[in-house]
Amino acid sequence: MYIAKLSDMNFATDLLPQLDRIGWSLPLFLVAFASLWLAKALYQKTEHFNFHKELMEKDNPAFGLALTGYLLGVTLALTGAYPRDPAVGWEPLLSALGWLAAQGVLVACLMRASAWILSNVVVSKFGVTREMVEDRNTGAGAVLAGGCIAAGLILRGALSGESASRLLALRDLLVFWALGQCVLIVGTKLYNRTIRYDVQGTIANHDNLAAGCSLAGFLIALGILIDAALTGASGELLKESLLTLMIAAAGLVLLFCTSVIAGRLFLPGTSLAKEVAGDKNPAAGLLSAGCFIAVSLLLARVITH
């Protein structure tokens, strides 16, 4: 009995500091949640269509998919904005709350800019918003969702860096975010040239969910790699930028090899391009996306280990 009581006392001693830390962190959670709402409100105010109508009246699955990806991307970005050390005490807490709120506003603005870049630059051959809203094109919704998750991962990596001051942290964030967008643009162009079908054409003209899922998985995979490359980055912009580009280049080679290998290993007797573009097989599209993400997660583990 004595040993059991002693064990209970040790458990309580270990638990109380954790509960105290969680209690001090609750205001940070509320600020982060408010930032998530702000990002959604900014997205809603800067689009020409009605969010409530698309979700509740038209039951638009394409828009639901895209908005879910957008909110997940914002959430991933906000996880990088959390303070690394627990803000225990009023003075550290107030400082952490102010900085988290400022980063939350930046995340909301940069995520909205990322969605615009995705729609107008990354996949510029068709209007993602028009396809998603007017045609209820789930392939277009999947692409926007994947691109937003990728943007959130890029911001998470950029926000996790070490900068000499908060002003320099803002500079580093903007530079690394822009670098990540460039990688997404170039990577998608290479994807369009490498894959054996017209990716954007089949999504736009044939409402191809399989092709949308495959491209979305590719974008998320790139986001994972950039996140890993930027995690803990220093303020040495040239060095960190070159390192990120090298990792992205190596990752692109592996991702393209994955596309070929996955088709031969998991779809013997047929081709992945035929299943995705010709048969519009959503299972094949999800398989392609899953393989892209799996390879990027394994490579990201190597980078951050």
N, C-alpha and C positions, 0 to 999 in steps of 0.2 A: 504493500500500500504506500509506503513512504517513497519508493522509487517512482511510482505512478504520479504521485502528487508533485514530486520534484520535476518530472517531465512536463506536467501541465504548467508549472510555473515558468519553465524555460520557454515553452511555446507562447505563453502570454507575453513574456518579455520580448520575444522576437516579433510578435504580432503588433504590439502597440506602436512601435515606430513606423511600421508600414501603414497602419491606419491613419496615423498622424500625417504622413506624407500624402496619402490619398486625399485626406481632408483639405490640405493646403492646395492640392492640384485641381480640385473641383472648379474653382473659378476659371482656370485655364481651359478646362473642357467647355465651359459656357462661352468663353470668348471664341474658341475654335468653332463651336457650333454656330455661333452668330456669324462668323466669317463664311461658313458654308452657306448659310441663308443669303448672305450678301452676294456671294458668287452666283447663286441661282437667280436672285433678283436682278442683278446686272445683266445676266444672260437674257432674262425675260424682257427687260426694258429695251435691249438693243436688237431684238429680233422683230420682224414685221408681222409675225403670226401670233395667235393667241395660245398660250400654253394650256390653259384650262380647257379650251375647246378641243385641242388635239388629244388631250389625255382623257377627258371625261365624256365629251360628246361624240367625238369621232372614233374613240378607242383605237388610236393610231399606234400600232406596235412598233413601227419604225422610230417614231419620236420618243416613245417610252424607252426603247433601247438606247437611243442617243443620249437622252437626259440622264439615264442611269449611269452611263459611262462618264458623262460630264461630272456628275456629283462624286463618283468614285475617284476621278482624277483630282478634283479639288481636295477630297479627303486625304488622298495619298500625299499631295503637296503639303497640306497642313501638318501632317505627321513629321515632316522635316523642319517645320517652324517651331515645334515645341522646344522649350529650354532643356539642355542636356543635364543640368544639375537641378535637383528638386528645389523649388522656390519655397523654403520653409522660413516663415517670418514675414511681417507686413512689408518691410522695405523691399526685400528681394521679390516678393510676390507682385507688388505694384509695378516694379520695373519690368518683370517678366510679362505681366498682363499688357502693359503698354507696347512692348516690343512685339508680342504675339499679335496684338490687334493691328499694328502697322504692317506686319508681314501678311496678315490675313487680307488686308486691302490690296496689297501687291499681288497676292495669289489670285484674288478675284479678277483683277485687271489682266494679269498675264494669262490666266486660263481662258478668258474671253478672247484675248488676242490670239491665243493658240488655236482656238476653234475657228476663228476667222481665217487664219493662215492655212489650216487644214482644208477648209472648204474652197478657198480661192487660189491656193498655190500648190499644196501637196497633191490634191486630187482636183485639178483645175479643168479636166475635160468634161465634167458634168456638174451641174449645180446640186450639191449635196442637200442643201435645205429644200430646194424645189422638189427633188426626187423623194425626199423624206416626207414632206408635208403634202404635196399635191398627189403624188403617186403611191404614197404609203410604202415606199421601197425599203424593205428591211435590210437589204444589202447595203444601201447607203447609210442607214441608221447604224449598222454594225461598224462600218468604216469610221463614222464620226465618234462612236463610242470608243473604239480602239485607239483612235488618234488622241482623244481626250485623256484616256488612261495613260497613254505614253507621255503626254504633256505633263500630267501630274507626277509621274515618275521622274521626269527630267527636273521639275521644280523641286521635288523632294531631295534629289541629289545635290542640286545647287544650293538649297537652304541649309544643308548639313555641313557646309564647308567652314573653314576657320579663317576669319578675316581680322585684321588688326583693329578695326573700328566698325561701328555700325554704318557709317557713310561708305566705307570701302566694301562692307558686306552688301550694300545696295548695288554698288558698281559690279561686284562679282556676280551677284544674282542675275542682273540684266545681261551680262556678257555670256554666262554659262547657259542661260535660257535661250538666247539668240543662237548660240552654238548648237544647242540641242535641236532647235527648229531647223537649222541648216542640215543637220544629219538626217532628220526625218524627210526633208525634201529630197535630198540626194539619194537616200536609201530607197525611197519610193520610186523615184525615176529609174534606178537600177533594177528594182523589182519588176517594174513594167516592161523593161527591155529584156530581162532574163527569163521571166515566166513565159510559157509557150501558148499564151492566149492574150487577147486584149482585155486586160483586167478592168479598166474603167469603163470600156465599152460594154462588156457583158454585164456589169453591175447596173449601168444606166439604162441600157436597151432591153435587158431581159429580167430585170428585178432579181438578180442572182444573189441569193442569200449566201450560198456556198462561197462564191468569190469574195463577197464582202467579209465573211468570217475569216477567210484565209488572209486577206490583206490586213484586217484588224489584228490578227494574231502576229503578223509580221511587224506592225507598228508597235504593239505592246512589247514584243521581243527587243526591238531597238530601244524603247524607253527603259527597259530593265538594264540593258547594257550601259546606257548613258548614266543612269542612276548609280550603278556600281562604280563607274569610272569617276564620277564627281563626288561620291560620298567621302566626306572628310577632306575635300580639296583645300589647298592653301590659297593665299591671295596672289601667288605667282601665276598670273593669267596665261602667259605664253607657254610655260611648262605644262600647266594643267590642261590647256586647250590642245596642245600637241598630243599629250597622253590620251586624252579622250578621243581624239580623231584616230589614233593608232588602234585603240581598243575597238572603236566602231568599225574600222576597216576590217580588222580580223574577225569581228563578229559577223559582218556582212558576208564574208567568204563562207563561214561556217553555216550561216543561215541558208544561203543558196545551195550549199552542198546538202543540207538537211532536206530541202525540198525534193531533191532528186532521190536521195536515199530512202526517205519516208515512203515515197510512191512505190519504190521497188520492194521494200520490206513488208509494208502493210497492205498494199494493193497489188499483189502479184496478178499478172495476166491482163492488167489494164493500166492506164496512165492516170496520174493524179490530175493532169490538165483536162483530160477527157471527162473524168468524173465531176470536176468542179465546173468547167466552162460548158461542156456539152450536155451532161446529164443533170446539171444543177443539183448535185447530190450534197445536201447539207452535212451529212456525216463525213464526207471527204473534206469539205471545207473546215469543219471543226477539227478533224484529224490533222490537217495541214497547220492550222493555227496552234494546236496543242504541241506539235513537234517544234515549231518555231519558239514557242514560249519555254518548252522544256530545255532546249539547247541553250537559250539565253540565261535561264536560271542556273544551269550548271556552270556556264562560263562566268557568270556574275559571282558565283561562289568562289571560283578560282581567283578572280580579281580581288575580292574583298577579304579573302582568308588570311 
